[in-house]
């Protein structure tokens, strides 16, 4: 009896030791598997991203050189700041000191529909980034419902004519699924989505800068048309006086009717030309209304002749242009997204681990569903846990990787091309402004000379020394030279705005370390 008891005790102790060793061994396997998963997750195959170099000259070729004799007024009092590309763009248009322009810019930023559409695209990109980040976490679902099934006789080892009864199975369970971030598969997708969102934000800033510049350009063009209309009004008044003079001399018998007809022709031509300018002004006013988010019928701009724009915008250094232009920032973020997608394509060559599981209750009757004896769970391969290893796919993954690498090369080329275009646009506008200064001065001399010639021809005509054709030619020369001067003033104002656009806008008095995300348009 004692020997039997001793044998049973020894056997029980042996079973307990085996169970303990089995538990320890199982725990070690789980720990080892977890450590392996963590190590594989850290082994990302995404290439390390480096912004490609873009050659930048030391200085702009067309930038005016400041001398010691020049004062602050000669070079302008506004200097663009040099923060990163995601800093706020300031109210650069205030450098013109025009309250009307300031009000128009505020209206456009609040109501322009293109800007609101760009803001909505930013929200879409941010939502996609959030959706990609969700892959870092497991997904949980819950379900409840019955399942009605009838098994075949063969599956139950029954004769073919056996009557296998149907069964109803009630289930209430929660399921969980998770994809391990092996070889950076998930993180590469998140990095690509994040770069896409940042590109969308840069494109929003590009649309915003374009809107601000378009409003300023339309505003100055509208005022240029007003200057031309004012010039035509004065020209019409002078030609009306000239017609009265000619008619009086004709009535006195000093001249023929030909001079009267010529004077009337000049007056009618000036009136017709004024109507043509009015047509252009109406179209410009309608375009400005659309930029402000208004119907043309709801917007009227009072006639205000353009005053000379004397603001001078310093160009700064070419190297800082890469940090200011939002379109360059967008091109750079496109490269970052393409680089991340190269990593995503490379991860397809490596194993993929999907883990799923379920826990809940199963019962043949609804009343017994939530009994403790009805509990059930599934975990492991039977529930869908799978380590998928790619073997052969006919070259699909290799083609996907080649496409991703080619897309990255394309984005690099587009980035460098965008940098070159930016340099060209700055140089174009710098040369425009420099040469326009010389052209406007020369045109001013032409206006003065034509006015002097017109005065002399009118005096000589009144004294009978020349014919009325000389007066007509002199008046035409005055009008043409004045119109050209007015147009050059408008071109100068637009070129100044274009230079601000080419430089990527300005940031006013904001600090360079302000990295607050760009504001979205109000809804």
Secondary structure in CASP SS format (residue, H / E / C, confidence):
PFRMAT SS
TARGET T0000
AUTHOR 0000-0000-0000
METHOD secondary structure of the structure
MODEL  1
X C 1.00
X H 1.00
X H 1.00
X H 1.00
X H 1.00
X H 1.00
X H 1.00
X H 1.00
X H 1.00
X H 1.00
X H 1.00
X H 1.00
X H 1.00
X H 1.00
X H 1.00
X H 1.00
X H 1.00
X H 1.00
X H 1.00
X H 1.00
X H 1.00
X H 1.00
X H 1.00
X H 1.00
X H 1.00
X H 1.00
X H 1.00
X H 1.00
X H 1.00
X H 1.00
X H 1.00
X H 1.00
X H 1.00
X H 1.00
X H 1.00
X H 1.00
X H 1.00
X H 1.00
X H 1.00
X H 1.00
X H 1.00
X H 1.00
X C 1.00
X C 1.00
X C 1.00
X C 1.00
X C 1.00
X C 1.00
X C 1.00
X C 1.00
X C 1.00
X C 1.00
X C 1.00
X C 1.00
X C 1.00
X C 1.00
X C 1.00
X C 1.00
X C 1.00
X C 1.00
X C 1.00
X C 1.00
X C 1.00
X C 1.00
X C 1.00
X C 1.00
X C 1.00
X C 1.00
X C 1.00
X C 1.00
X C 1.00
X H 1.00
X H 1.00
X H 1.00
X H 1.00
X C 1.00
X C 1.00
X C 1.00
X C 1.00
X C 1.00
X C 1.00
X C 1.00
X C 1.00
X C 1.00
X C 1.00
X C 1.00
X C 1.00
X C 1.00
X C 1.00
X C 1.00
X C 1.00
X H 1.00
X H 1.00
X H 1.00
X H 1.00
X H 1.00
X C 1.00
X C 1.00
X H 1.00
X H 1.00
X H 1.00
X H 1.00
X H 1.00
X H 1.00
X H 1.00
X H 1.00
X H 1.00
X H 1.00
X H 1.00
X H 1.00
X H 1.00
X C 1.00
X H 1.00
X H 1.00
X H 1.00
X H 1.00
X H 1.00
X H 1.00
X H 1.00
X H 1.00
X H 1.00
X H 1.00
X H 1.00
X H 1.00
X H 1.00
X H 1.00
X H 1.00
X H 1.00
X H 1.00
X H 1.00
X H 1.00
X H 1.00
X H 1.00
X H 1.00
X H 1.00
X H 1.00
X C 1.00
X C 1.00
X E 1.00
X E 1.00
X E 1.00
X E 1.00
X E 1.00
X E 1.00
X E 1.00
X E 1.00
X E 1.00
X E 1.00
X E 1.00
X C 1.00
X C 1.00
X C 1.00
X C 1.00
X H 1.00
X H 1.00
X H 1.00
X C 1.00
X C 1.00
X C 1.00
X C 1.00
X C 1.00
X C 1.00
X C 1.00
X C 1.00
X C 1.00
X C 1.00
X E 1.00
X E 1.00
X E 1.00
X E 1.00
X E 1.00
X E 1.00
X E 1.00
X E 1.00
X E 1.00
X E 1.00
X E 1.00
X E 1.00
X E 1.00
X C 1.00
X C 1.00
X H 1.00
X H 1.00
X H 1.00
X H 1.00
X H 1.00
X H 1.00
X H 1.00
X H 1.00
X H 1.00
X H 1.00
X H 1.00
X H 1.00
X H 1.00
X H 1.00
X H 1.00
X H 1.00
X H 1.00
X H 1.00
X H 1.00
X H 1.00
X H 1.00
X H 1.00
X H 1.00
X H 1.00
X H 1.00
X H 1.00
X H 1.00
X H 1.00
X H 1.00
X H 1.00
X H 1.00
X H 1.00
X H 1.00
X H 1.00
X H 1.00
X H 1.00
X H 1.00
X H 1.00
X H 1.00
X H 1.00
X H 1.00
X H 1.00
X H 1.00
X H 1.00
X H 1.00
X H 1.00
X H 1.00
X H 1.00
X H 1.00
X H 1.00
X H 1.00
X H 1.00
X H 1.00
X H 1.00
X H 1.00
X H 1.00
X H 1.00
X H 1.00
X H 1.00
X H 1.00
X H 1.00
X H 1.00
X H 1.00
X H 1.00
X H 1.00
X H 1.00
X H 1.00
X H 1.00
X H 1.00
X H 1.00
X C 1.00
X C 1.00
X C 1.00
X C 1.00
X C 1.00
X H 1.00
X H 1.00
X H 1.00
X H 1.00
X H 1.00
X H 1.00
X H 1.00
X H 1.00
X H 1.00
X H 1.00
X H 1.00
X H 1.00
X H 1.00
X H 1.00
X H 1.00
X H 1.00
X H 1.00
X H 1.00
X H 1.00
X H 1.00
X H 1.00
X H 1.00
X H 1.00
X H 1.00
X H 1.00
X H 1.00
X H 1.00
X H 1.00
X H 1.00
X H 1.00
X H 1.00
X H 1.00
X H 1.00
X H 1.00
X H 1.00
X C 1.00
X C 1.00
X C 1.00
X C 1.00
X H 1.00
X H 1.00
X H 1.00
X C 1.00
X C 1.00
X C 1.00
X C 1.00
X C 1.00
X C 1.00
X C 1.00
X C 1.00
X C 1.00
X C 1.00
X C 1.00
X C 1.00
X C 1.00
X C 1.00
X C 1.00
X C 1.00
X C 1.00
X C 1.00
X C 1.00
X H 1.00
X H 1.00
X H 1.00
X H 1.00
X H 1.00
X H 1.00
X H 1.00
X C 1.00
X H 1.00
X H 1.00
X H 1.00
X H 1.00
X H 1.00
X H 1.00
X H 1.00
X H 1.00
X H 1.00
X H 1.00
X H 1.00
X H 1.00
X H 1.00
X H 1.00
X H 1.00
X H 1.00
X H 1.00
X H 1.00
X H 1.00
X H 1.00
X H 1.00
X H 1.00
X C 1.00
X C 1.00
X C 1.00
X C 1.00
X E 1.00
X E 1.00
X E 1.00
X E 1.00
X E 1.00
X E 1.00
X E 1.00
X E 1.00
X E 1.00
X E 1.00
X E 1.00
X E 1.00
X C 1.00
X C 1.00
X H 1.00
X H 1.00
X H 1.00
X C 1.00
X C 1.00
X C 1.00
X H 1.00
X H 1.00
X H 1.00
X E 1.00
X E 1.00
X E 1.00
X E 1.00
X E 1.00
X C 1.00
X H 1.00
X H 1.00
X H 1.00
X C 1.00
X C 1.00
X E 1.00
X E 1.00
X E 1.00
X C 1.00
X C 1.00
X C 1.00
X C 1.00
X C 1.00
X C 1.00
X C 1.00
X H 1.00
X H 1.00
X H 1.00
X H 1.00
X H 1.00
X H 1.00
X H 1.00
X H 1.00
X H 1.00
X H 1.00
X H 1.00
X H 1.00
X H 1.00
X H 1.00
X H 1.00
X H 1.00
X H 1.00
X H 1.00
X H 1.00
X H 1.00
X H 1.00
X H 1.00
X H 1.00
X H 1.00
X H 1.00
X H 1.00
X H 1.00
X H 1.00
X H 1.00
X H 1.00
X H 1.00
X H 1.00
X H 1.00
X H 1.00
X H 1.00
X H 1.00
X H 1.00
X H 1.00
X H 1.00
X H 1.00
X H 1.00
X H 1.00
X H 1.00
X H 1.00
X H 1.00
X H 1.00
X H 1.00
X H 1.00
X H 1.00
X H 1.00
X H 1.00
X H 1.00
X H 1.00
X H 1.00
X H 1.00
X H 1.00
X H 1.00
X H 1.00
X H 1.00
X H 1.00
X H 1.00
X H 1.00
X H 1.00
X H 1.00
X H 1.00
X H 1.00
X H 1.00
X C 1.00
X C 1.00
X C 1.00
X C 1.00
X C 1.00
X H 1.00
X H 1.00
X H 1.00
X H 1.00
X H 1.00
X H 1.00
X H 1.00
X H 1.00
X H 1.00
X H 1.00
X H 1.00
X H 1.00
X H 1.00
X H 1.00
X H 1.00
X H 1.00
X H 1.00
X H 1.00
X H 1.00
X H 1.00
X H 1.00
X H 1.00
X H 1.00
X H 1.00
X H 1.00
X H 1.00
X H 1.00
X H 1.00
X H 1.00
X H 1.00
X H 1.00
X H 1.00
X H 1.00
X H 1.00
X H 1.00
X C 1.00
X C 1.00
X C 1.00
X C 1.00
X C 1.00
X C 1.00
X C 1.00
X C 1.00
X C 1.00
X C 1.00
X C 1.00
X C 1.00
X C 1.00
X C 1.00
X C 1.00
X C 1.00
X C 1.00
X C 1.00
X C 1.00
X C 1.00
X C 1.00
END
